[in-house]
Amino acid sequence: MVSQSTSAEKTYRVAISILAAAGGVALLYYGQVFFITVIIAFMIAFLLEPAVRILMRIHMPRGLASFLVCALWLGCLYFAGLGLYTEVVAMTDDLPAYGARINQIVDSAAVRVEGLEQNVYRTLVPKRFQDQEAVPPPPEPAGIRGKKKPGEATPVAPYVQEVRVRQEPTVMVSYIYDYLRSFYSVLLMASFIPFLVYFILSWGDHLRARLLFTLEGEPRYTVAKALDGVGDMVRAYVVGNFLLGVLLSVASGILFAAVNLPYWPVVGPLSGFLSLVPYIGMPLALIPPMIAALPKDEPALYLFLLVGVGLLHLFALNLLYPKFVGSRVHLNPLAVTIALMLWGMMWGGIGLILAIPITAGIKAICDNVTSLKPYGRLLGD
């Protein structure tokens, strides 16, 4: 009797766990804009936390230090956006050259595809069928039934009525409305990021103390240790990727400037930071320089960009990434791949970027909670 009760309790717990997991996944999926905003704000706060600590060492209040750091961060974003806007305005003058080059590439591709189709046709279809010409059907006599004479009006049956179909613009209107609504929600949530970052930086210690005050005994120590582990893990990932992105941006900019690539001050940082996207970083890093090189019909330049960006990506992935990030994250490749698939399925492209720091934070919690340590070892390398 006792064994049956224990088995029923285990089944009940498993069912509750499955339902809780399904509910959590649904909540993350439908509330993706909110959760992405909060996670990005925390990651930026982790990135700016060392600067706040430096200002606090010179006896500056945490609130003032957080305000100055956030103001400096927003100023850097403003000047970066201003530089990007200037380059985009300058790029509009070269749009005819880009358009002509794209049309040339498309026409050349169409000619090659047509030639390939003809070669395949000549190869697979026997020659006697190729030479056979279709015999045109004989013209019908002018006096047969059903043919109207020249100048004769077409009779209209009395029972045929003209039907006018008016297509309601409901589909297009609803599509535009849904798009604008989603864009507005994203823009609205993004506007909260600076405020969230400031409050996280200025009130972080206060909120941590209040949270720990609500606990007693062993749970307080466990939660404090887990919070420290998550902070260290995510900060190492964010700061390491940021520094690595800056190094790749500088190296890419020097590489592109050496070959006089148009708009290299913008293309270099774009290629450098896109190279950090897991698994698809190298193809993404090649897109900006290849687009910038379109007006120059130089195959050697394309080959140089392909080899140069590929070498930079492999150098960063194999030598720099383990030193900047890998030594702190400690995730095995299978866990990283499954995390990329899961978060990419739920949150799209931004999920691929946030998958590793979220998984690293989960692993840090598991490593510092006694009952969850086996799961931390399962995710670890």
C-alpha positions in Angstrom: 0.0 0.0 0.0 2.8 2.3 0.9 4.6 1.5 -2.4 1.5 2.3 -4.4 1.1 5.7 -2.6 4.8 6.5 -3.3 4.4 5.6 -6.9 1.3 7.7 -7.2 3.1 10.7 -5.6 6.1 10.3 -8.0 3.7 10.2 -11.0 1.9 13.3 -9.7 5.2 15.1 -9.3 6.3 14.2 -12.8 3.0 15.4 -14.3 3.2 18.6 -12.3 6.8 19.1 -13.6 5.8 18.5 -17.2 2.9 20.9 -16.9 5.1 23.6 -15.3 7.7 23.2 -18.0 5.1 23.5 -20.7 3.6 26.5 -19.0 7.1 28.1 -18.7 7.8 27.5 -22.4 4.4 29.0 -23.4 5.1 32.0 -21.1 8.5 32.6 -22.6 7.1 32.3 -26.2 4.2 34.6 -25.8 6.0 37.1 -23.6 9.2 37.1 -25.6 9.3 40.9 -26.1 9.2 41.5 -22.3 11.7 38.8 -21.4 14.1 39.7 -24.2 14.0 43.4 -23.0 14.7 42.4 -19.4 17.5 40.0 -20.3 19.2 42.6 -22.6 18.9 45.2 -19.8 20.6 42.8 -17.3 23.3 42.0 -19.8 24.1 45.6 -20.4 24.1 46.3 -16.7 26.6 43.4 -16.2 28.7 45.0 -18.9 28.6 48.4 -17.3 29.0 47.2 -13.7 32.9 47.3 -13.7 32.8 51.0 -14.7 30.4 51.8 -11.8 32.7 50.0 -9.4 35.6 52.0 -10.6 33.8 55.3 -10.0 32.7 54.1 -6.6 36.3 53.5 -5.6 36.8 57.3 -5.8 34.0 57.7 -3.2 31.3 58.6 -5.7 27.7 57.6 -4.7 26.4 54.5 -6.5 23.4 56.5 -7.9 25.6 59.2 -9.4 28.1 56.7 -10.7 25.3 54.7 -12.4 23.9 57.9 -13.9 27.3 58.9 -15.4 28.0 55.5 -16.8 24.6 55.2 -18.4 24.9 58.7 -19.8 28.3 57.8 -21.3 26.8 54.6 -22.7 23.9 56.5 -24.3 26.4 59.1 -25.7 28.5 56.3 -27.3 25.3 54.9 -28.8 24.3 58.3 -30.1 27.6 59.0 -31.8 27.7 55.4 -33.2 24.2 56.0 -34.7 25.2 59.4 -36.0 28.2 57.9 -37.8 26.1 55.1 -39.2 23.5 57.6 -40.4 26.3 59.6 -42.1 27.6 56.6 -43.9 24.1 55.6 -45.0 23.4 59.0 -46.4 26.7 58.9 -48.3 25.8 55.4 -49.5 22.6 56.8 -51.2 24.8 58.5 -53.8 26.2 55.1 -54.8 22.8 53.4 -55.1 22.7 53.6 -58.9 26.1 51.8 -59.1 24.9 49.1 -56.7 21.6 48.7 -58.7 23.5 48.4 -62.0 25.9 45.8 -60.5 23.0 43.8 -59.0 21.2 43.8 -62.3 24.3 42.7 -64.1 24.8 39.8 -61.6 21.1 38.8 -62.0 21.3 38.9 -65.8 24.5 36.9 -65.8 23.0 34.3 -63.5 19.9 34.0 -65.7 22.0 33.5 -68.8 24.0 30.8 -67.1 20.9 29.0 -65.8 19.4 29.1 -69.3 22.6 27.8 -70.8 22.6 25.0 -68.2 19.0 24.1 -69.0 19.8 23.9 -72.7 22.8 21.7 -72.0 20.8 19.4 -69.8 18.1 19.2 -72.5 20.5 18.3 -75.2 22.1 15.7 -73.0 19.0 13.9 -71.8 16.6 14.3 -74.7 17.3 12.2 -77.8 18.3 14.1 -80.9 15.4 12.9 -83.0 13.0 14.5 -80.5 15.0 17.7 -80.4 14.8 18.1 -84.2 11.1 17.2 -84.4 9.1 20.4 -84.9 5.6 20.8 -83.8 3.2 20.8 -86.8 0.8 23.8 -86.5 -2.9 22.9 -86.6 -4.8 23.6 -89.9 -6.8 26.8 -89.9 -10.6 26.3 -89.4 -13.0 27.5 -92.2 -14.5 30.9 -91.6 -18.1 29.7 -92.0 -18.2 27.1 -89.2 -20.6 27.4 -86.3 -19.4 29.3 -83.4 -17.2 31.7 -85.4 -18.3 35.3 -85.7 -17.7 37.2 -88.9 -15.4 40.2 -89.0 -17.1 43.3 -87.6 -19.9 41.2 -85.9 -20.6 41.9 -82.3 -20.4 39.1 -79.8 -23.9 38.2 -78.6 -24.6 38.1 -74.9 -26.9 35.6 -73.4 -29.9 37.1 -71.6 -29.3 34.9 -68.6 -25.6 35.9 -68.2 -25.2 38.8 -65.7 -22.1 40.8 -65.2 -20.5 40.0 -61.9 -18.2 42.4 -60.3 -15.9 41.1 -57.7 -14.5 43.7 -55.3 -11.6 42.5 -53.3 -11.8 43.8 -49.8 -8.5 45.2 -48.5 -9.0 43.4 -45.2 -6.0 41.0 -45.6 -3.6 43.8 -46.4 -4.9 46.1 -43.8 -4.7 43.4 -41.1 -1.2 42.5 -42.1 0.0 46.1 -42.0 -1.8 46.6 -38.6 -0.2 43.4 -37.1 3.2 44.5 -38.4 2.9 48.0 -37.0 1.6 46.7 -33.7 4.5 44.3 -33.3 7.0 47.1 -34.3 5.4 49.5 -31.8 5.5 46.9 -29.0 9.2 46.2 -29.7 10.0 49.9 -29.9 8.0 50.5 -26.7 9.9 47.8 -24.8 13.3 49.0 -26.2 12.6 52.5 -24.8 12.6 50.9 -21.3 16.1 49.5 -21.6 18.0 52.7 -20.5 15.8 53.0 -17.4 16.1 49.4 -16.5 19.8 49.5 -16.9 20.0 52.6 -14.6 17.8 51.1 -11.9 19.7 47.7 -12.0 23.0 49.5 -11.6 21.8 52.0 -8.9 19.5 49.7 -6.9 21.3 46.3 -7.5 22.9 46.1 -4.1 19.7 47.3 -2.3 17.5 44.8 -4.1 20.0 42.0 -3.4 20.0 42.8 0.3 16.2 42.9 0.4 15.9 39.6 -1.4 18.4 37.9 1.0 16.6 39.5 4.0 13.5 37.6 3.2 15.4 34.3 3.6 16.9 32.6 6.6 19.5 30.0 7.2 20.8 27.8 4.4 18.5 29.2 1.7 20.0 32.7 2.2 23.5 31.4 1.6 22.4 29.3 -1.4 20.6 32.1 -3.1 23.5 34.5 -2.5 26.0 32.0 -3.9 23.7 31.4 -6.9 23.3 35.1 -7.6 27.1 35.6 -7.5 27.6 32.6 -9.8 25.1 33.9 -12.3 26.6 37.4 -12.2 30.1 36.2 -12.7 29.1 33.8 -15.5 27.0 36.3 -17.5 29.5 39.1 -16.9 32.3 37.0 -18.2 30.3 36.1 -21.3 29.1 39.6 -22.0 32.4 41.4 -21.3 34.4 38.7 -23.1 32.3 38.8 -26.2 32.3 42.6 -26.2 36.1 42.8 -26.0 36.4 40.1 -28.7 33.9 42.0 -30.9 35.9 45.2 -30.5 39.2 43.4 -31.5 37.5 41.8 -34.5 36.0 45.1 -35.5 39.4 46.8 -35.4 41.1 44.0 -37.3 38.3 43.8 -39.9 38.4 47.6 -40.3 42.2 47.5 -40.9 41.8 44.6 -43.4 39.0 46.4 -45.3 40.8 49.8 -45.3 43.9 48.1 -46.8 42.0 47.2 -50.0 40.0 50.5 -50.1 36.7 48.8 -49.5 33.9 51.4 -49.5 32.4 52.4 -46.2 34.9 50.3 -44.2 34.3 52.2 -40.9 30.8 50.8 -40.8 31.5 47.5 -42.6 34.3 46.6 -40.2 32.3 46.7 -36.9 29.3 45.0 -38.5 31.5 42.1 -39.8 33.4 41.9 -36.5 30.3 41.6 -34.2 28.3 39.4 -36.7 31.2 37.0 -36.5 30.4 36.3 -32.9 27.0 34.8 -33.7 27.3 31.1 -32.8 27.6 28.6 -35.7 26.5 31.0 -38.5 29.0 33.8 -37.6 31.3 33.4 -40.6 28.6 33.6 -43.3 27.0 36.6 -41.5 30.4 38.3 -41.3 30.9 37.9 -45.0 27.7 39.6 -46.0 28.6 43.3 -45.2 32.0 43.3 -47.0 30.6 41.4 -50.0 27.8 43.9 -50.4 30.2 46.9 -50.0 32.4 45.4 -52.7 29.6 45.0 -55.3 30.4 48.1 -57.4 34.0 46.8 -57.8 33.9 44.1 -60.4 37.1 42.5 -59.1 37.0 38.7 -58.5 40.4 38.9 -56.7 38.8 41.3 -54.2 36.0 38.9 -53.4 38.5 36.1 -52.9 40.6 38.3 -50.6 37.6 39.2 -48.5 36.5 35.6 -48.3 40.0 34.4 -47.2 40.6 37.3 -44.9 37.3 37.2 -43.0 37.5 33.4 -42.8 41.0 33.5 -41.3 39.9 36.2 -38.8 36.9 34.2 -37.8 38.9 30.9 -37.3 41.6 32.8 -35.4 39.0 34.3 -33.0 37.1 31.1 -32.6 40.0 28.8 -31.9 42.5 31.1 -30.1 40.8 34.2 -28.6 37.3 32.9 -27.8 38.5 30.2 -25.3 40.6 32.8 -23.5 38.0 35.5 -23.4 34.8 33.5 -22.9 35.3 29.7 -22.9 37.3 29.5 -19.6 34.3 30.9 -17.7 31.3 29.5 -19.4 32.1 25.7 -19.4 29.3 24.5 -21.6 29.6 21.3 -23.6 28.9 21.4 -27.4 25.7 19.3 -27.1 24.2 21.6 -24.5 25.1 24.7 -26.6 23.6 23.2 -29.8 20.3 22.2 -28.1 20.1 25.6 -26.4 20.6 27.4 -29.8 17.9 25.3 -31.3 15.5 25.8 -28.4 15.9 29.6 -28.0 16.2 30.1 -31.7 12.8 28.3 -32.2 11.1 30.4 -29.5 12.7 33.8 -30.1 14.1 33.7 -33.6 17.4 35.5 -34.4 17.7 37.2 -31.0 17.3 33.8 -29.4 20.5 32.6 -31.1 22.4 35.5 -29.5 20.9 35.1 -26.0 21.0 31.3 -26.0 24.5 30.8 -24.6 24.3 33.5 -21.8 20.9 32.2 -20.7 22.2 28.6 -20.6 25.3 29.7 -18.8 23.2 31.4 -16.2 21.1 28.3 -15.7 24.2 26.3 -15.3 25.6 28.7 -12.7 22.4 28.3 -10.7 22.6 24.5 -10.9 26.2 24.6 -9.8 25.4 26.5 -6.7 22.2 24.7 -5.6 22.9 21.3 -4.0 19.9 19.6 -5.4 20.5 20.8 -8.9 24.3 20.1 -9.2 23.7 16.9 -11.3 22.0 19.1 -14.0 25.0 21.5 -13.8 27.4 18.7 -14.5 25.1 17.5 -17.3 25.4 21.0 -19.0 29.1 21.3 -18.2 32.1 20.4 -20.4 
